[in-house]
Amino acid sequence: MINKLKAFVDTDDKKGLMSNFINLFILQGLNLLLPLVTFSYLVRVIGVEKFGLISFSLALITYFQIVTDYGFNSTATRDISTALDDKEKQKDIFNEVMSTKLFLLIISFIILLIVVFTFEIFRKDIFIYLTTFGSALGQALFPVWFFQGVQKMKYITILNVITKCIFTIAIFIFIKEQKDYYLVPIFSSLGFIIAGMFSLYYIKRDFNLKFELKSFKDILNQLNKGKFIFLSELKISLFTNTNILILGILVGNQAVGYFSSAEKLARAIGGIQIPLSNAIFPHFSKEMLINKKKAIKNILNMTTIGSVFFIILISICFIFATKIILTIYGSEMTSSILLFRILIIIPLASFLDTMFGKQILINLGKDNLYFRVILAATIFNLCINIPVTYFYHEVGTALALMMTQVFIVIGMWYFVRKQIK
């Protein structure tokens, strides 16, 4: 795959792109390793039910993370990457996006307060939900989209490595028994917030960009520009996080613990492709402007190679599912083995979804087609999720998610074929 990457990169861009790929590879390796270690530890120390509560609260807060991100990791990255030689335009994009994020963050926190004080299921664990919201704050502060756009991924890697390692170590030091479960969202949120604050410092120091609040008109402009990507990502959340919320409401936190353990592991494996995807996205944003046919051909070549890799990987995971789950989570999580075997399709489906949807459709400016696929998948998921979860509990939730992921891949490929023709 690396040889293919070198083949389509121009000589002038090769060094920067490969550097970004390596940095993102290191970061994703960290994102894969640390959660596996901490999840394994937390399941054993705080138990399945409290782990389920933490996962349930994170599912709720993820909605607000999506709202504050508003698809900027795609749209703003694309805008920055096409304005590398225009510092004034970069400044305008940076301030407009950060102002919009601040506006959305305030609205999100108000909505969270209304939700947790209105419903008993949330009110009884209000501290967990409020502290988990800190991750949304930190993520809003961290302009990943800017670093991706200027293709300087070392900043993201360094900040994330330092903060995540520190707060992962804190989990092992301070969480010793079940009653310490409330510290998990505190440490996690602090990691996000501190990384976000340092990222803004580096942007001011190295890129001479200081945050200036923009007008409400500029904010509305950004909201309008990114609406299709935002709605698409929000609807993706409706068949990932909503599945967890439905499962928790219908069945309970223990079922959420079993399902979340299997799903997080499957998604961690699928996350292997994220460094490549994020590294090549701004490159193809520019390549599409120069030679669409060549860019699409290169993307499809990489898709073929990646698909073979993931088919082999998920086959191995399926065969050794029992060994993998028991080794990582312990004998208490045997109920997650079947769920893991169902959900192991996620790595391949996510890879294909990314290549067809993000790398081709979004880079072609076909955000509306991307949105239509996700909208159809959301309706499909909601139609099947509630009944199968009600009758088959966490197994039903896993089946609904697996079928929805396959649905998305088929939809993305359908529109990609039409664009190629």
Secondary structure as UniProt FT lines:
FT   HELIX           2..8
FT   HELIX           11..69
FT   TURN            70..71
FT   HELIX           72..81
FT   TURN            82..85
FT   HELIX           87..118
FT   HELIX           120..123
FT   TURN            124..125
FT   HELIX           126..132
FT   HELIX           134..141
FT   HELIX           144..149
FT   TURN            150..151
FT   HELIX           154..174
FT   HELIX           178..182
FT   HELIX           183..207
FT   HELIX           216..225
FT   HELIX           227..238
FT   TURN            239..240
FT   HELIX           241..250
FT   HELIX           253..270
FT   HELIX           271..273
FT   HELIX           274..290
FT   HELIX           292..319
FT   HELIX           321..329
FT   HELIX           331..333
FT   TURN            334..335
FT   HELIX           336..343
FT   TURN            344..345
FT   HELIX           346..353
FT   HELIX           354..362
FT   TURN            363..365
FT   HELIX           367..420
//
